[in-house]
Structure formats: C-alpha cells, structure tokens
C-alpha cells in the first residue's frame, strides 16, 4: 500500500512539474495514511527529480516517523488540515505562477469561468501569513474560515502559492489545476481588457 502511494505521489509531482505549476525544490504534496499520519514530500527534494524514497511518513505535527529526509516544513499545515477535515485524503501545495500572481494582489480569486464557479464551490480566499512557511498560529487562523462539515477547502497564500485539498490525490491535483487555470484566464482577460 505505501509503495503504491509513493508511486502515485511521484507521478503527481512529475505532472505538476511538467505542467509548470512547480519548479525548483518548493511545493509539497501529501496523502493521508491514517488518522494520525501522512506520506509527504521531504524537504529539499524537487518535483522534477524526486524519487519514491523522497516521500516520508510523518505524524500530523510534522514529526518524522519513517524515511531519510526531514518532512516538508509545511507538514504542520498538512497535518492540521487532515485533523480538521476527516474527508481530506490528499493535499497539493504548489507555487503555480498565475495563482501566485493573483494571490499577491487580490484578497479572493475571481471565478473567471462558469466551470470554476461550479467546481470550486467555495470562494478561494487569499490568506496573508506574512512569511514563506505557514506558522502554527497562522494555520489555525486560516482553518477557522472553513467549516469541517462543509466542502474541502482550497485557498491561496499571499506571495506563496495555492493549497488544494481533495478526497484523494487525483482530486486534489484536479483542484490545483482548476485554480491555476482560473487564475490564468483572469490574468489574460485583464490583459485583453486593457
């Protein structure tokens, strides 16, 4: 089971890299393992060159359980999401260009298509944590905006990127793609309108 999950994470990482949604060694993806742990990309590994061994098991506090790399510094954010949303099965966090650009200047993503309105359901809010890594106190302030009994959240981090929460990894990946597409269409429509 764990090796299959590692392979799925690797395939998702490669897809995000080839879609130009993440470069360098930033971003992180994870899947829920159980009610206390997750499989998450280790620190300093790139979506372009990581291997299955770069995905480590961590608890929801971000402490390493199994693996050779320290878990991503965003592990506490992933863990807090898994704790709060029991339906959450996977999380994609990447620094996709258009969504990150929108997050730098907007407080909420504009739904530029009917498709995004239907599929994303909730407004995609921008949260300003004032830093590159999301601190524990910021995590709680972000998650307070979302009902644990409601739809799974997707949100943007100011000057940082997007966080897409899904039932499983393909679902989280699809949501991340839709957010980036929505942001790209918004940026293009603003350019054409000027």
Backbone torsions as a table, in degrees:
resi	resn	phi	psi	omega
1	UNK	NA	-49.4	-176.7
2	UNK	-65.8	-35.6	179.2
3	UNK	-68.7	-35.7	176.5
4	UNK	-65.4	-42.1	177.3
5	UNK	-63.0	-40.6	177.5
6	UNK	-61.6	-41.6	179.4
7	UNK	-64.3	-41.8	178.1
8	UNK	-63.3	-40.9	177.1
9	UNK	-63.7	-41.5	178.5
10	UNK	-61.4	-45.0	179.4
11	UNK	-63.6	-38.5	177.1
12	UNK	-65.9	-43.2	178.9
13	UNK	-59.1	-46.1	179.3
14	UNK	-62.2	-42.5	179.8
15	UNK	-62.1	-45.1	179.3
16	UNK	-61.8	-38.2	177.5
17	UNK	-65.3	-48.1	-177.8
18	UNK	-68.0	-25.1	175.8
19	UNK	-82.0	0.3	-179.0
20	UNK	61.4	33.3	176.4
21	UNK	-93.5	-11.1	176.9
22	UNK	-157.4	129.2	175.4
23	UNK	-121.8	174.5	177.2
24	UNK	57.9	-150.3	-176.0
25	UNK	-106.8	22.0	177.4
26	UNK	-85.5	-177.9	178.2
27	UNK	73.1	161.4	177.1
28	UNK	-158.9	150.3	178.2
29	UNK	-134.3	151.1	-178.8
30	UNK	-150.4	161.3	170.2
31	UNK	-131.8	147.2	176.6
32	UNK	-69.9	135.8	174.6
33	UNK	-96.0	-41.2	-178.1
34	UNK	-165.5	-158.1	-177.7
35	UNK	-81.4	-0.7	-179.5
36	UNK	-133.7	-4.8	-175.0
37	UNK	-143.9	166.5	-178.2
38	UNK	-145.8	160.0	172.3
39	UNK	-105.5	121.6	-172.0
40	UNK	-139.9	152.4	178.3
41	UNK	-64.0	135.9	176.8
42	UNK	-74.4	160.5	178.9
43	UNK	-63.4	149.7	173.5
44	UNK	66.0	14.9	174.7
45	UNK	-105.9	143.2	-175.1
46	UNK	-97.3	144.8	174.5
47	UNK	-59.3	-29.2	-176.3
48	UNK	-75.4	-32.3	-171.0
49	UNK	-124.7	0.8	-177.9
50	UNK	-64.2	160.9	175.0
51	UNK	-121.4	175.1	179.1
52	UNK	-60.8	-28.2	179.8
53	UNK	-69.1	-15.6	179.6
54	UNK	-80.8	-2.9	176.0
55	UNK	-100.8	119.4	-171.5
56	UNK	-113.9	158.8	176.1
57	UNK	-92.6	129.3	178.0
58	UNK	-134.4	156.7	173.4
59	UNK	-83.4	176.4	-175.4
60	UNK	-71.0	-9.0	173.0
61	UNK	-90.4	-2.1	179.6
62	UNK	88.1	14.2	179.1
63	UNK	-88.2	135.3	-178.7
64	UNK	-64.7	131.4	174.0
65	UNK	-106.6	-43.1	-177.7
66	UNK	-150.7	134.0	177.1
67	UNK	133.9	171.4	-175.4
68	UNK	-102.6	-9.1	-179.3
69	UNK	-111.8	153.0	170.8
70	UNK	-67.9	143.1	176.8
71	UNK	-61.9	155.8	176.2
72	UNK	-48.4	146.4	178.6
73	UNK	-66.5	-13.8	176.7
74	UNK	-89.9	6.9	179.7
75	UNK	-54.6	-42.3	178.5
76	UNK	-61.1	-34.0	175.9
77	UNK	-64.0	-48.4	178.9
78	UNK	-59.3	-46.8	-178.7
79	UNK	-60.6	-42.4	179.5
80	UNK	-63.9	-37.9	177.3
81	UNK	-64.6	-45.9	179.3
82	UNK	-62.3	-37.9	178.4
83	UNK	-64.1	-44.4	-173.4
84	UNK	-77.4	-34.9	-175.5
85	UNK	-115.8	97.8	-174.9
86	UNK	-68.0	-18.4	177.2
87	UNK	-83.2	-10.9	-178.4
88	UNK	-70.0	124.4	179.5
89	UNK	-112.4	-17.7	-177.8
90	UNK	-160.2	155.5	179.3
91	UNK	-137.0	133.3	173.3
92	UNK	-115.9	120.9	173.8
93	UNK	-121.7	119.8	178.9
94	UNK	-143.3	166.6	-176.6
95	UNK	-106.3	51.1	-177.1
96	UNK	-60.3	138.1	-168.5
97	UNK	-58.9	-50.3	-174.5
98	UNK	-72.0	-40.9	177.8
99	UNK	-64.2	-39.6	179.2
100	UNK	-67.9	-37.8	176.8
101	UNK	-63.1	-44.6	178.2
102	UNK	-62.4	-39.5	-179.3
103	UNK	-66.7	-20.6	179.4
104	UNK	-76.1	-23.5	-172.5
105	UNK	-127.5	-4.2	-177.1
106	UNK	-120.8	161.5	174.2
107	UNK	-100.8	-12.9	179.3
108	UNK	-158.3	139.7	179.7
109	UNK	-69.0	133.2	176.2
110	UNK	-78.8	128.2	175.5
111	UNK	-77.6	100.3	-173.1
112	UNK	-85.1	-5.7	178.3
113	UNK	-138.0	158.2	174.2
114	UNK	-62.9	-35.6	-179.3
115	UNK	-58.5	-45.6	-179.3
116	UNK	-67.3	-36.9	177.1
117	UNK	-60.4	-43.4	-177.2
118	UNK	-71.6	-45.8	-171.5
119	UNK	-80.8	-35.8	-174.8
120	UNK	-84.6	-21.2	173.8
121	UNK	63.0	-71.9	-178.4
122	UNK	-82.0	153.2	171.1
123	UNK	-59.1	143.8	177.5
124	UNK	-95.1	97.3	-175.6
125	UNK	-80.2	155.3	173.6
126	UNK	-105.3	126.3	178.3
127	UNK	-111.8	130.6	-179.1
128	UNK	-101.4	107.6	-179.5
129	UNK	-92.8	-9.2	177.9
130	UNK	70.9	11.8	178.0
131	UNK	-158.5	170.7	-177.7
132	UNK	-72.0	-46.2	177.0
133	UNK	-96.8	143.2	-178.2
134	UNK	-82.4	115.1	-179.6
135	UNK	-71.6	153.2	-178.1
136	UNK	-53.1	-40.8	179.9
137	UNK	-67.5	-30.7	177.0
138	UNK	-71.2	-36.4	179.0
139	UNK	-56.8	-48.3	-178.1
140	UNK	-64.7	-37.3	178.6
141	UNK	-66.6	-38.3	177.7
142	UNK	-65.4	-51.3	-173.7
143	UNK	-68.4	-20.1	176.9
144	UNK	-63.1	-18.7	179.9
145	UNK	-79.3	-8.6	-171.7
146	UNK	-123.7	135.0	-179.4
147	UNK	-80.7	122.7	179.5
148	UNK	-59.4	-23.6	179.3
149	UNK	-91.4	-4.4	-177.7
150	UNK	-94.4	-166.0	177.9
151	UNK	-61.9	151.7	177.5
152	UNK	-64.2	141.8	-174.6
153	UNK	-80.1	153.4	164.2
154	UNK	-136.4	135.6	-177.3
155	UNK	-150.9	166.4	177.7
156	UNK	-112.2	148.7	175.1
157	UNK	-110.1	125.1	-176.6
158	UNK	-54.8	129.1	178.2
159	UNK	56.6	28.5	-174.2
160	UNK	-138.5	-50.7	-179.1
161	UNK	149.2	-164.0	-176.7
162	UNK	-113.2	154.3	174.8
163	UNK	-128.9	115.4	179.9
164	UNK	-114.1	124.3	-179.5
165	UNK	-108.1	129.4	-178.1
166	UNK	-131.4	167.8	176.5
167	UNK	-63.9	-33.7	178.5
168	UNK	-150.7	179.8	-174.8
169	UNK	-64.9	-45.3	177.2
170	UNK	-59.2	-38.1	179.1
171	UNK	-64.8	-46.1	178.5
172	UNK	-62.3	-40.3	178.5
173	UNK	-63.9	-44.8	179.0
174	UNK	-60.4	-41.2	179.2
175	UNK	-64.0	-43.8	178.3
176	UNK	-60.5	-42.9	177.6
177	UNK	-61.1	-43.1	-178.5
178	UNK	-66.0	-38.7	177.3
179	UNK	-63.2	-45.6	179.1
180	UNK	-63.8	-42.4	178.1
181	UNK	-61.2	-44.2	-179.9
182	UNK	-61.5	-44.3	178.6
183	UNK	-64.4	-41.7	-179.6
184	UNK	-63.1	-44.0	178.9
185	UNK	-63.6	-39.3	177.5
186	UNK	-62.5	-47.0	-179.9
187	UNK	-60.8	-46.4	-179.4
188	UNK	-63.8	-41.3	-178.8
189	UNK	-66.0	-36.1	176.9
190	UNK	-66.7	-40.3	178.1
191	UNK	-63.8	-42.6	-179.5
192	UNK	-69.9	-28.3	-178.5
193	UNK	-78.6	-12.4	-177.0
194	UNK	-93.4	NA	NA
